[in-house]
Amino acid sequence: MKGTFTLSSKWDIRYLGLAKEVSTWSKDPSSKIGAVAIGKKGQVLAQGYNGFPRGIKDDLNRYAVKKIKYRYVVHAEQNVIYNATYNGVSLDGSTLYVWGLPVCSDCAKGVIQVGVKRVVMPNQEIPEHWVESFTLTSSMFKEAGIEYEFISV
């Protein structure tokens, strides 16, 4: 599945690199997803990676069983929103850089609600099990007027 492709700016590549770095903070052994929200002046507003909520033990046994893992894990995009809220920061008008997987349809709803205006992801093959979710994401982003791009890094 392909999205909108544009020539990436050096800043898009840098911020996507930052999202990649943040993804390494995840304790999930099978999925490393990171996201950063950048303000209109280029400032980092919030970051997030996929993992368990604050105060919940990152037990590797919980990660090992997908049915259990999915009940605990907060997606990187959700964590960006929660971390911004936790610190009293608005994401209205921001750009969200996501490394690892494209934004799922559940996270897309939150991204839309908080006023993110642009989403940048690396050019990648979308896993088959993710295509249906991203198809809905793409549709919602278009309807809500959110620009999304896949860029080469």
N, C-alpha and C positions, 0 to 999 in steps of 0.2 A: 504494500500500500504506500502510496506516495502523497506527500502534502505539498505545500507551497515551498519552493526553493528560491532562495535569493543569494546574491553574493554576500558572504558574511564579512562584517567589519572586524577589525582587530579587537574591538571591545566585546563583540558577541563571542568571539573565540575565547577571550580572556575570562569572561563571566561563565561561559560553559565549562571552561577548565576549572573554575572555582566550584561549580556544581559537581564536577567529577571528583574533586578533592573531598568535598563534603560527603559524597557517596561512600568514601572509604571509611567513614566513621561508623557506618552501620555494622552491627554485630551479626546480621543475618548472613550465614555462610553461603547462601545460594543467590541472593539478590542484593546488589549494592546500588541504591538509587539515591541521588542527591538533587537538591533544588535550592536556588537562591533567588530572592526577589530584589530587583534593582530599581531604585527610584529615578525620577525624571532628571536628576542632576548627576546620575551615575553612582549614587551612594547605595551601599548594601543595606537593605531594610530588614531582612530576615533570612535565615537559612533553615534547612531541614533535611533529614535523611530518614529512610525507612527504619522503623524500630518500634519498640514498645513504649507506652506512655511513661512519663516521669513516675518514678517510684515503683515501677513494675520490673521485677528481676529479669534480666536478659538471660534466661535459662536456655542453654543450647538445646535441651530436650524439647522445649516449646517450639523452637525453630525447626526441629527435625520432622515433626508431624505437621504437614501442611494444613490440615483441618484446624489444628490448634493454633498454628502460627497466624493464619488469616484472621482469627478471632482477636488476636492481640495487636497485630502490627498496625501502626499508623503510617500511612504513605508519606513520602517526602514532601509532596505538595501540601498535604494536610498539615504536616509539621511546620511548614513555612507559615501557613495561615495562623496556626495556633501560637507559634513563637512570636509572630508579629503582634497578635492580640495580647499575649502575655506581657509584652513590653509596651503596649499602648501605641503601636505603630500602624498607620494606615497603609494599605497596599493599593489604594486607589490610583490608577494611572501607571502602575508599575509594569515592569517586564519580568517575567518568570523564566528562569533558565533551568531546564530539567535534564539530568543525566541518568541514563540507565534504561528506562522504558518510556514510551510516550505517555502522556497524561491519560489516565483511565477516565471513564465517564463519571464515576463517583467524585473523583477529584475535580473534574471539569466544572461540576456544579458549584463547588466552593470557590474555585478560581474566578468564575463568573460573578458570584455573589459579592466578593470582596473588591471587585473593580480592576483586576488585572487587565491590561489592555493588549498585551503581547506575550506570546509564549514561544521560546526558542528551545529546540531539541536537536541533538546530533542526527545527521543523516544515518539511518539504520534500517535494517530489515525488521519489520514488526512481527514478533512471534505470532504464529497462527492463533493461539489461544487468546491473543490480545487484540486481534483485528476487529472483532465485533464491538468491543468496548471503545476502541479508538475511532471507529466509524461514527459512533454516536457522539463522542467527544468532538470530532471534526464538525459534525452537523450543528451541535450546540454552539461551538465557538463561532461558526459562520453566522448563525442566527443572532447571536449576542454581539456581533461586531468585534470579536477578538481575533486579532491577527495571530496566526501561528506559522512557524517556519521550521523546516529541517535544514540544518547547515552542515557543510563539510568541515571537519576539524582535522 
